Amino acid sequence: MHEYPITEQMIKICNKHCKEAGAERVVKVKLVVGDRSGCVSESIQMYFDVISEGTPCEKAELEIIRVRSKLKCPACGEMFERELLSFACPKCGTDGEPTEIGKEFYIEEIEVE
């Protein structure tokens, strides 16, 4: 449910960008969402479609780029994606530690016309 206010703010940002650019409408929004951001892509898309009605974002394409989370091995420094039910580094077998990769949530691009 927290996707609603996040999506609402994202649309406000896009509409403001559209106005400042002197454009009539937003054509496309590229959004980067990490697996560990706590946001569900399907919910963002649903809210985007509903909230954008009657705004410059209406009918804009929302491209959601997912970022898989990565672990870092404290022993050998390898960065890797976690396998199901395992935290083991594929290079040396040591359990990996969480990184910031996968927590992303930002607008990468706003295309207007």
Phi and psi in degrees as GROMACS dihedral restraints (atoms count N, CA, C in turn):
[ dihedral_restraints ]
;  ai    aj    ak    al  type     phi  dphi    fc
    3     4     5     6     1   -70.1    20    10
    4     5     6     7     1    -9.3    20    10
    6     7     8     9     1   -67.4    20    10
    7     8     9    10     1   -26.8    20    10
    9    10    11    12     1   -60.1    20    10
   10    11    12    13     1   -57.4    20    10
   12    13    14    15     1   -65.1    20    10
   13    14    15    16     1   -31.1    20    10
   15    16    17    18     1   -66.3    20    10
   16    17    18    19     1   -45.5    20    10
   18    19    20    21     1   -67.1    20    10
   19    20    21    22     1   -38.2    20    10
   21    22    23    24     1   -59.7    20    10
   22    23    24    25     1   -44.9    20    10
   24    25    26    27     1   -66.3    20    10
   25    26    27    28     1   -39.6    20    10
   27    28    29    30     1   -60.8    20    10
   28    29    30    31     1   -42.5    20    10
   30    31    32    33     1   -65.9    20    10
   31    32    33    34     1   -38.8    20    10
   33    34    35    36     1   -60.0    20    10
   34    35    36    37     1   -43.0    20    10
   36    37    38    39     1   -62.5    20    10
   37    38    39    40     1   -45.0    20    10
   39    40    41    42     1   -64.9    20    10
   40    41    42    43     1   -42.8    20    10
   42    43    44    45     1   -63.2    20    10
   43    44    45    46     1   -40.5    20    10
   45    46    47    48     1   -63.8    20    10
   46    47    48    49     1   -43.8    20    10
   48    49    50    51     1   -60.8    20    10
   49    50    51    52     1   -42.3    20    10
   51    52    53    54     1   -60.1    20    10
   52    53    54    55     1   -47.4    20    10
   54    55    56    57     1   -63.4    20    10
   55    56    57    58     1   -46.4    20    10
   57    58    59    60     1   -64.0    20    10
   58    59    60    61     1   -28.7    20    10
   60    61    62    63     1   -83.1    20    10
   61    62    63    64     1    -5.7    20    10
   63    64    65    66     1    71.7    20    10
   64    65    66    67     1    23.9    20    10
   66    67    68    69     1   -95.5    20    10
   67    68    69    70     1   165.8    20    10
   69    70    71    72     1   -93.3    20    10
   70    71    72    73     1   -33.7    20    10
   72    73    74    75     1  -151.3    20    10
   73    74    75    76     1   159.7    20    10
   75    76    77    78     1   -90.2    20    10
   76    77    78    79     1   128.1    20    10
   78    79    80    81     1   -93.4    20    10
   79    80    81    82     1   -42.3    20    10
   81    82    83    84     1  -151.7    20    10
   82    83    84    85     1   143.1    20    10
   84    85    86    87     1  -126.5    20    10
   85    86    87    88     1   126.1    20    10
   87    88    89    90     1  -101.9    20    10
   88    89    90    91     1   121.2    20    10
   90    91    92    93     1  -118.7    20    10
   91    92    93    94     1   128.2    20    10
   93    94    95    96     1   -98.3    20    10
   94    95    96    97     1   124.3    20    10
   96    97    98    99     1  -130.8    20    10
   97    98    99   100     1   118.1    20    10
   99   100   101   102     1   -79.5    20    10
  100   101   102   103     1   150.0    20    10
  102   103   104   105     1   -58.4    20    10
  103   104   105   106     1   -29.0    20    10
  105   106   107   108     1  -102.0    20    10
  106   107   108   109     1    17.9    20    10
  108   109   110   111     1   -76.3    20    10
  109   110   111   112     1   -17.5    20    10
  111   112   113   114     1    86.7    20    10
  112   113   114   115     1     5.9    20    10
  114   115   116   117     1  -109.3    20    10
  115   116   117   118     1   140.6    20    10
  117   118   119   120     1   -99.0    20    10
  118   119   120   121     1   120.0    20    10
  120   121   122   123     1   -55.9    20    10
  121   122   123   124     1   -42.6    20    10
  123   124   125   126     1   -63.0    20    10
  124   125   126   127     1   -37.7    20    10
  126   127   128   129     1   -68.6    20    10
  127   128   129   130     1   -41.2    20    10
  129   130   131   132     1   -60.0    20    10
  130   131   132   133     1   -45.5    20    10
  132   133   134   135     1   -62.1    20    10
  133   134   135   136     1   -45.0    20    10
  135   136   137   138     1   -61.2    20    10
  136   137   138   139     1   -48.8    20    10
  138   139   140   141     1   -65.7    20    10
  139   140   141   142     1   -36.6    20    10
  141   142   143   144     1   -59.4    20    10
  142   143   144   145     1   -46.6    20    10
  144   145   146   147     1   -61.5    20    10
  145   146   147   148     1   -39.5    20    10
  147   148   149   150     1   -76.9    20    10
  148   149   150   151     1   -51.2    20    10
  150   151   152   153     1   -68.6    20    10
  151   152   153   154     1   -30.1    20    10
  153   154   155   156     1   -75.9    20    10
  154   155   156   157     1   -11.4    20    10
  156   157   158   159     1   -56.5    20    10
  157   158   159   160     1   130.5    20    10
  159   160   161   162     1    79.3    20    10
  160   161   162   163     1     7.9    20    10
  162   163   164   165     1  -117.6    20    10
  163   164   165   166     1   170.5    20    10
  165   166   167   168     1   -60.2    20    10
  166   167   168   169     1   -16.6    20    10
  168   169   170   171     1   -84.8    20    10
  169   170   171   172     1    -8.9    20    10
  171   172   173   174     1   -57.3    20    10
  172   173   174   175     1   132.0    20    10
  174   175   176   177     1    69.4    20    10
  175   176   177   178     1     8.8    20    10
  177   178   179   180     1   -71.4    20    10
  178   179   180   181     1   148.2    20    10
  180   181   182   183     1   -80.3    20    10
  181   182   183   184     1   131.1    20    10
  183   184   185   186     1  -107.9    20    10
  184   185   186   187     1   109.5    20    10
  186   187   188   189     1   -99.1    20    10
  187   188   189   190     1   118.0    20    10
  189   190   191   192     1  -103.9    20    10
  190   191   192   193     1   118.5    20    10
  192   193   194   195     1   -99.4    20    10
  193   194   195   196     1   114.5    20    10
  195   196   197   198     1   -85.0    20    10
  196   197   198   199     1   139.4    20    10
  198   199   200   201     1  -116.8    20    10
  199   200   201   202     1   118.0    20    10
  201   202   203   204     1   -73.6    20    10
  202   203   204   205     1   140.9    20    10
  204   205   206   207     1   -73.1    20    10
  205   206   207   208     1   152.4    20    10
  207   208   209   210     1  -129.1    20    10
  208   209   210   211     1   151.3    20    10
  210   211   212   213     1  -109.8    20    10
  211   212   213   214     1   158.0    20    10
  213   214   215   216     1  -122.7    20    10
  214   215   216   217     1   131.0    20    10
  216   217   218   219     1   -77.4    20    10
  217   218   219   220     1   124.1    20    10
  219   220   221   222     1   -71.8    20    10
  220   221   222   223     1   -18.4    20    10
  222   223   224   225     1   -85.5    20    10
  223   224   225   226     1   -48.2    20    10
  225   226   227   228     1  -114.9    20    10
  226   227   228   229     1    -7.2    20    10
  228   229   230   231     1    83.3    20    10
  229   230   231   232     1     1.6    20    10
  231   232   233   234     1   -63.5    20    10
  232   233   234   235     1   135.0    20    10
  234   235   236   237     1   -97.8    20    10
  235   236   237   238     1   132.6    20    10
  237   238   239   240     1  -153.5    20    10
  238   239   240   241     1   157.4    20    10
  240   241   242   243     1   -86.3    20    10
  241   242   243   244     1   137.7    20    10
  243   244   245   246     1   -68.9    20    10
  244   245   246   247     1   136.5    20    10
  246   247   248   249     1   -86.0    20    10
  247   248   249   250     1   155.3    20    10
  249   250   251   252     1   -55.0    20    10
  250   251   252   253     1   128.1    20    10
  252   253   254   255     1    63.8    20    10
  253   254   255   256     1    21.8    20    10
  255   256   257   258     1  -147.8    20    10
  256   257   258   259     1   142.1    20    10
  258   259   260   261     1  -112.6    20    10
  259   260   261   262     1     5.2    20    10
  261   262   263   264     1   -69.5    20    10
  262   263   264   265     1   135.7    20    10
  264   265   266   267     1   -65.8    20    10
  265   266   267   268     1   130.8    20    10
  267   268   269   270     1   -69.2    20    10
  268   269   270   271     1   -16.4    20    10
  270   271   272   273     1   -88.3    20    10
  271   272   273   274     1   -44.8    20    10
  273   274   275   276     1  -127.5    20    10
  274   275   276   277     1    -9.8    20    10
  276   277   278   279     1    90.9    20    10
  277   278   279   280     1    -8.0    20    10
  279   280   281   282     1   -71.5    20    10
  280   281   282   283     1   144.2    20    10
  282   283   284   285     1   -65.1    20    10
  283   284   285   286     1   132.1    20    10
  285   286   287   288     1   -78.9    20    10
  286   287   288   289     1   161.4    20    10
  288   289   290   291     1  -112.9    20    10
  289   290   291   292     1   149.3    20    10
  291   292   293   294     1   -61.8    20    10
  292   293   294   295     1   150.7    20    10
  294   295   296   297     1  -125.1    20    10
  295   296   297   298     1  -179.2    20    10
  297   298   299   300     1   -80.8    20    10
  298   299   300   301     1   -13.0    20    10
  300   301   302   303     1   -68.1    20    10
  301   302   303   304     1   122.5    20    10
  303   304   305   306     1   111.5    20    10
  304   305   306   307     1    -5.1    20    10
  306   307   308   309     1  -100.4    20    10
  307   308   309   310     1     3.0    20    10
  309   310   311   312     1   -62.1    20    10
  310   311   312   313     1   147.1    20    10
  312   313   314   315     1  -160.7    20    10
  313   314   315   316     1   100.7    20    10
  315   316   317   318     1  -158.3    20    10
  316   317   318   319     1   158.0    20    10
  318   319   320   321     1   -83.4    20    10
  319   320   321   322     1   120.1    20    10
  321   322   323   324     1   -87.1    20    10
  322   323   324   325     1   -35.3    20    10
  324   325   326   327     1  -156.4    20    10
  325   326   327   328     1   142.3    20    10
  327   328   329   330     1  -126.4    20    10
  328   329   330   331     1   117.5    20    10
  330   331   332   333     1  -102.1    20    10
  331   332   333   334     1   126.8    20    10
  333   334   335   336     1  -126.3    20    10
  334   335   336   337     1   163.3    20    10
